[in-house]
Amino acid sequence: MRRALGSVRARAAAGATVVVAVALLAAGTAVLLVLQGTLRDQAGLQAEVAAREVAAQIATGTAYGKLDLPDGEDHPVVVLDDDGRVLAAGDEVRAVDGKAVRPVQRGSIPPQGDDDGDDEDGGPRPGEVDDDVHYRDGTADVDGTVADYRFASVEAKDTGGAKATVRAGSPLAPERNAVGTVRTAMLIGLPLLLLVVAGVTWLVTRRALRPVEGIRAEMAAITASTDLSRRVPVPAARDEIGRLARTTNETLAALETSVERQRRFVADASHELRSPIASLRTQLEVGVAHPELLDVPGAVADTERLQRLAADLLLLARLDAGERPGEARVDLAALVREESSQRVGDRIPVRVGDLAGVEVAGSRGQLGRVLGNLLDNAQRHAVSAVRVAVAREGEWAVLRVDDDGPGVPEGERERIFERFVRLDDARARDDGGAGLGLAIARDVAVRHGGSLAVRDGSVFELRLPLKG
């Protein structure tokens, strides 16, 4: 069963069929009950009309033997006195509720009780028909045929004050036939309607899910071919499936960008590592063959450069892996004082400007790395001055590092934050580094919920949310 309902189409068709079946059963039952009640009430009304016609004759003084009674097959009628004796009965009416009908007389009987016009038991006055009517179901034998009827009982008094009860029936066979016909039609039509609902739901669902199958097939092909430049088909309809296709294509585009960035990162890292490793190996080989020619300072410099590059690559790997910066309180003013005091070997001394007392949440080590990278970049391009300051702007802490160098051209202000990017005036490996410092600084800033951008050419502005 579970395997048979394994597809969305099957589950949708089954669900729709069950819902419609329950709704139709409930509606059909309600219709049958209403129809049955309406026809029963109609039969009772017909019986009441027949009973009142006979009661009206009695009230006007018509003798029981001369009463104009309706045909027994249509409306079996019996007239009873207070003791239950049959005073009159319709033609061919042999029994009512299993009791034989034998009229005791065919004429008027003398009045019984008071005839002063008062009715002590609450019944009708002489010559009147009671307004109340009583209904009940029963059987009647008419000319040897026993059938079910809806009986209406009405009391009346003749002009002499004698009370009689008229019971007239209306057959229930038409009501039952009508209900049976409707029930049979429902039993035949319900399965057919459910088949139509199931078939239509199946076809509509299959048509609606056809784009999903196209998306699935294309995703399977992309996975098999590893060609992330391909995209899934987007249906023309702007519905949930269309949004799914567009979101899938956006995800594929982001994945393609990420993979391409990773490949470029690996290639650039390999290229950057190859040069210092080759230089260091050459110096060591020369030192082995000619110890007097060994360039120890150069070997140490290449080793330090390799160490810095390895540290940068490890930090970028951790950032790409989603390393969280933490929630420690970091005083930016204290961080600036500490970092600037340790830079004793800089070409240009760092001038510290205004330092607002602001705190941010994050990693002190990573934020110190950002400040160090910004100062290194300023040292590389400055002519005679490097400045750093901290300010508060609304809900943001702002750290600015600027220099008096030529500044970054406007068209390059975003590209310099890409990995392994060095502008033309910083191509030399001893001056420009590997091109990872600013990329690391921006990644750390974004991880801390902030931003890093170039303002006015040579001003680098780090914005971080204040610690709440």
C-alpha positions in Angstrom: 0.0 0.0 0.0 2.8 2.4 0.9 4.6 1.6 -2.3 1.4 2.2 -4.3 1.0 5.7 -2.8 4.7 6.5 -3.2 4.2 9.2 -5.7 2.9 12.7 -5.1 0.3 12.2 -7.9 -1.0 9.0 -6.2 -1.2 10.6 -2.8 -2.9 13.7 -4.2 -5.5 11.7 -6.1 -6.1 9.4 -3.1 -6.5 12.4 -0.8 -8.8 14.3 -3.1 -10.9 11.2 -3.6 -11.2 10.5 0.1 -12.2 14.1 0.8 -14.8 14.2 -1.9 -16.1 10.8 -0.9 -16.6 12.0 2.7 -18.2 15.3 1.6 -20.5 13.5 -0.8 -21.5 10.9 1.8 -22.3 13.6 4.3 -24.2 15.7 1.7 -26.0 12.6 0.4 -27.1 11.6 3.9 -28.3 15.1 4.6 -30.2 15.2 1.3 -31.9 11.8 2.0 -32.8 12.8 5.5 -34.3 16.1 4.3 -36.1 14.5 1.4 -37.5 11.8 3.7 -38.7 14.3 6.3 -40.2 16.6 3.6 -42.1 13.7 2.0 -43.3 12.4 5.3 -44.5 15.9 6.3 -46.3 16.1 2.9 -47.9 12.8 3.5 -49.0 14.0 7.0 -50.4 17.1 5.5 -52.5 15.1 2.9 -53.7 12.9 5.7 -54.7 15.9 7.8 -56.6 17.5 4.9 -58.5 14.2 4.4 -59.2 13.9 8.1 -60.5 17.5 8.4 -62.8 17.1 5.4 -64.5 14.1 7.1 -64.4 15.9 10.5 -66.1 18.9 8.9 -68.9 16.7 7.7 -69.4 15.3 11.2 -69.4 18.8 12.7 -72.2 19.8 10.3 -74.4 16.9 11.4 -73.9 14.4 8.6 -74.8 11.0 9.7 -72.0 8.5 10.0 -73.5 6.2 7.4 -73.8 9.1 4.9 -70.2 10.4 5.3 -68.4 11.0 2.0 -65.2 9.1 2.7 -62.2 9.1 0.3 -61.1 6.0 -1.6 -59.5 3.6 0.8 -56.4 3.0 -1.3 -55.6 6.7 -1.4 -56.6 7.7 2.1 -57.9 5.0 4.5 -60.3 6.6 7.0 -61.8 5.4 10.2 -64.1 7.3 12.6 -63.9 6.3 16.3 -65.9 7.3 19.4 -64.5 8.0 22.8 -64.5 4.2 23.6 -62.6 3.4 20.5 -65.6 1.9 18.7 -65.6 2.2 14.9 -68.4 4.5 13.8 -67.5 4.6 10.1 -64.7 3.4 7.8 -63.7 3.9 4.2 -64.6 1.4 1.5 -62.4 -1.7 1.4 -60.6 -0.6 4.7 -60.5 -3.9 6.6 -58.0 -3.2 9.4 -55.9 -0.4 10.9 -52.7 -1.2 12.9 -53.7 -4.8 12.8 -57.2 -4.2 14.3 -60.2 -5.2 12.3 -62.6 -2.5 11.3 -66.2 -3.3 12.0 -68.5 -0.2 12.3 -71.0 -0.6 15.1 -73.6 1.5 13.3 -74.2 3.6 10.2 -76.2 6.4 11.7 -75.9 9.1 14.1 -75.7 8.2 17.8 -77.3 10.2 20.5 -75.2 12.9 22.1 -73.4 12.1 25.2 -72.5 14.4 28.1 -73.4 18.0 28.4 -74.6 20.0 25.5 -74.5 23.4 27.0 -71.6 24.5 24.8 -69.0 24.0 27.5 -66.1 21.6 26.9 -64.7 20.5 30.2 -62.0 18.3 28.7 -60.7 21.0 26.4 -62.0 19.4 23.2 -64.0 21.2 20.4 -67.5 22.7 20.9 -70.5 21.0 19.4 -70.5 21.6 15.6 -66.7 22.4 15.6 -63.5 20.6 14.6 -60.5 20.7 16.9 -57.5 22.7 15.8 -55.1 20.2 17.1 -53.9 17.3 15.0 -51.9 14.2 16.0 -49.6 12.2 13.7 -48.3 8.7 13.8 -47.2 6.0 11.4 -49.2 2.8 11.1 -50.4 0.2 8.8 -53.8 -0.3 7.1 -55.3 -3.3 5.3 -57.1 -2.1 2.2 -58.8 -4.8 0.2 -56.4 -7.4 1.5 -53.3 -5.3 0.8 -51.4 -4.2 3.9 -49.2 -1.0 3.5 -47.6 1.7 5.7 -49.4 5.0 6.1 -48.9 8.3 7.8 -52.0 8.9 9.9 -53.5 12.2 11.1 -56.1 12.2 13.9 -58.6 15.1 14.3 -61.4 15.4 16.8 -64.8 16.8 16.0 -68.2 17.1 17.7 -71.5 16.8 15.8 -74.3 19.2 16.4 -75.6 17.0 19.2 -72.3 17.2 21.2 -71.2 13.6 20.4 -67.4 13.5 20.0 -65.7 11.5 17.3 -62.1 11.1 16.2 -61.3 10.9 12.6 -58.1 9.0 11.6 -57.1 9.4 8.0 -54.0 8.0 6.4 -51.7 8.9 3.5 -49.6 6.2 1.9 -45.8 6.2 2.6 -45.0 4.1 -0.4 -44.3 7.2 -2.7 -42.0 8.7 -0.1 -40.1 5.5 0.3 -39.9 5.0 -3.5 -38.6 8.5 -4.0 -36.0 8.1 -1.2 -35.0 4.7 -2.7 -34.7 6.1 -6.1 -32.5 9.0 -4.9 -30.4 6.5 -2.8 -29.9 4.2 -5.8 -28.9 7.2 -8.0 -26.4 8.2 -5.4 -25.0 4.7 -5.0 -24.5 4.5 -8.8 -23.3 8.1 -9.3 -21.0 8.3 -6.3 -18.4 5.8 -7.5 -18.5 7.2 -11.0 -17.9 10.7 -9.6 -15.1 9.5 -7.4 -13.4 7.9 -10.4 -13.7 11.2 -12.3 -12.3 13.1 -9.3 -9.4 10.7 -9.0 -8.6 10.8 -12.7 -8.8 14.6 -13.0 -6.7 15.0 -9.9 -4.1 12.5 -11.3 -3.9 14.3 -14.6 -3.8 17.8 -13.1 -1.2 16.8 -10.6 0.9 15.2 -13.3 0.7 18.3 -15.5 1.6 20.5 -12.5 4.5 18.4 -11.5 5.9 18.1 -15.0 8.2 21.1 -14.5 9.4 19.5 -11.2 10.5 16.4 -13.1 12.3 18.6 -15.6 14.1 20.3 -12.7 15.0 17.0 -11.1 16.3 15.5 -14.4 18.5 18.6 -15.1 19.8 18.5 -11.5 20.7 14.9 -12.0 22.5 15.7 -15.2 24.4 18.5 -13.6 25.4 16.3 -10.8 26.6 13.6 -13.2 28.5 16.0 -15.4 29.8 18.4 -12.7 29.1 21.2 -15.1 27.8 24.0 -12.7 27.3 26.4 -15.6 24.1 24.6 -16.6 20.8 25.8 -15.3 17.4 24.1 -14.7 14.4 25.1 -16.9 12.2 27.8 -15.5 8.5 27.4 -16.3 6.6 30.4 -17.6 4.1 30.4 -14.8 5.0 32.5 -11.8 3.9 30.0 -9.2 5.7 28.0 -6.5 7.4 25.8 -9.0 8.6 28.8 -10.9 10.0 30.3 -7.7 11.6 26.9 -6.9 13.3 26.8 -10.4 14.6 30.4 -10.0 15.9 29.7 -6.5 17.6 26.5 -7.7 19.3 28.5 -10.5 20.4 31.1 -7.9 21.8 28.3 -5.8 23.6 26.8 -8.8 25.0 30.3 -9.6 26.2 30.8 -6.1 27.7 27.3 -6.0 29.4 27.8 -9.4 30.9 31.1 -8.0 32.0 29.4 -4.9 33.6 26.5 -6.7 35.3 28.8 -9.2 36.5 31.0 -6.3 37.9 27.9 -4.6 39.7 26.7 -7.7 41.2 30.1 -8.3 42.2 30.3 -4.6 43.9 26.9 -4.8 45.7 27.9 -8.1 46.8 31.3 -6.7 47.9 29.7 -3.4 49.9 27.2 -5.3 51.5 29.9 -7.4 52.3 32.1 -4.4 53.8 29.1 -2.5 55.9 27.9 -5.4 58.1 31.0 -5.7 59.3 31.2 -2.0 59.7 27.5 -1.8 61.7 27.4 -5.0 63.9 30.4 -3.8 64.5 28.8 -0.5 65.4 25.4 -2.0 67.8 27.2 -4.4 69.5 29.0 -1.6 69.8 25.8 0.5 71.2 23.8 -2.5 73.7 26.6 -3.1 74.6 26.6 0.6 75.2 22.8 0.5 77.5 23.1 -2.6 79.1 26.4 -1.6 78.6 27.2 2.1 80.4 30.5 1.7 77.7 31.6 -0.8 74.7 30.8 1.5 72.4 33.8 1.9 71.1 33.2 5.4 69.1 36.5 5.7 67.4 35.7 2.3 66.5 32.2 3.5 65.1 33.5 6.7 63.1 36.1 4.8 61.7 33.5 2.5 60.8 31.3 5.5 59.0 34.1 7.2 57.1 34.9 4.0 56.1 31.2 3.8 55.0 31.3 7.4 52.9 34.4 6.9 51.4 33.0 3.7 50.6 29.7 5.5 49.0 31.6 8.4 46.9 33.7 6.0 45.7 30.6 4.1 44.8 28.8 7.3 42.8 31.8 8.5 41.0 32.1 5.2 40.2 28.3 5.3 38.7 28.8 8.8 36.7 31.7 7.7 35.4 29.8 4.6 34.5 26.9 6.9 32.2 29.3 8.8 34.2 29.8 12.0 32.2 32.0 14.3 34.0 35.1 15.7 32.8 34.7 19.3 31.0 37.1 21.6 33.9 38.5 23.6 33.9 42.3 24.4 36.6 44.1 22.5 37.5 47.7 23.3 38.6 49.1 19.9 40.5 52.1 21.5 42.6 49.7 23.6 43.1 47.5 20.6 44.5 50.4 18.6 46.8 51.5 21.4 48.2 48.0 21.8 48.7 47.3 18.1 50.3 50.7 17.4 52.7 50.4 20.4 54.0 47.1 19.1 54.9 48.5 15.6 58.3 49.8 16.5 59.9 48.8 13.2 57.5 50.6 10.8 58.9 52.8 8.1 56.5 55.6 9.2 55.4 55.9 12.8 51.6 55.4 13.3 49.9 58.5 14.5 46.9 57.8 16.8 44.0 60.2 16.5 40.8 60.5 18.5 39.9 57.2 20.2 36.2 56.9 21.3 35.5 54.5 24.0 33.4 51.9 22.1 33.1 48.1 22.5 32.2 45.5 19.9 31.5 41.8 20.1 33.8 39.4 18.4 37.3 37.9 18.4 40.1 40.1 19.7 42.7 38.2 17.7 40.8 38.4 14.4 40.0 42.2 14.9 43.7 42.7 15.7 44.6 41.0 12.5 42.3 43.3 10.6 43.9 46.4 12.2 47.4 45.0 11.5 46.6 44.3 7.8 45.1 47.8 7.4 48.2 49.4 8.9 50.5 47.2 6.8 48.7 48.3 3.7 48.9 52.0 4.8 52.7 51.6 5.5 53.1 50.1 2.0 51.6 53.1 0.2 52.1 56.1 2.6 54.5 58.9 1.8 55.0 60.4 5.2 52.0 59.8 7.4 49.8 57.0 8.7 46.9 57.8 10.9 44.3 55.6 12.9 41.2 56.8 14.8 38.1 55.3 16.4 34.7 57.1 16.4 31.1 56.3 17.3 28.4 56.9 14.7 24.9 56.0 16.0 24.9 52.3 16.7 28.2 51.7 14.9 31.8 51.7 15.9 34.0 53.2 13.1 37.7 52.5 12.9 39.5 54.5 10.2 43.1 54.0 8.9 44.4 56.5 6.3 47.7 57.6 4.8 49.0 60.4 2.6 49.7 58.1 -0.3 48.2 58.3 -3.9 45.1 56.5 -2.8 43.1 53.7 -4.5 41.6 54.5 -7.9 37.9 54.5 -7.8 37.5 51.7 -10.3 39.8 49.4 -8.1 38.1 50.0 -4.7 36.2 46.8 -4.7 38.7 44.6 -6.6 41.5 45.2 -4.0 39.4 43.1 -1.5 39.6 40.1 -3.8 42.1 37.4 -2.9 45.6 37.5 -4.4 44.9 40.8 -6.1 47.7 43.4 -6.1 47.6 46.7 -8.0 50.3 47.6 -10.5 52.3 49.6 -7.9 52.3 46.7 -5.5 53.3 43.9 -7.7 56.7 43.3 -6.2 56.5 40.4 -3.8 58.7 42.0 -1.2 56.4 45.1 -1.2 53.0 43.9 -2.1 52.8 40.6 -0.3 50.5 37.9 -1.6 47.4 40.1 -1.9 45.6 38.4 1.0 45.7 41.1 3.7 42.7 43.2 2.6 40.7 40.1 1.6 41.2 38.7 5.1 40.3 42.0 6.6 37.0 42.3 4.7 36.0 38.6 5.4 36.6 39.1 9.2 34.6 42.4 9.1 31.7 40.6 7.4 31.8 37.7 9.9 31.5 40.3 12.7 28.4 41.8 11.2 30.2 44.8 9.8 31.8 46.1 6.6 35.1 47.4 5.3 35.3 49.8 2.4 37.6 52.5 0.9 36.5 56.1 1.5 38.0 59.1 -0.3 40.9 57.3 -2.0 43.2 56.3 0.9 40.8 56.1 3.9 39.9 52.5 4.9 36.8 52.5 7.1 35.9 49.5 9.3 32.3 49.6 10.7 31.2 47.2 13.4 28.0 47.1 15.4 28.3 48.2 19.0 28.1 45.7 21.7 24.6 45.9 23.2 
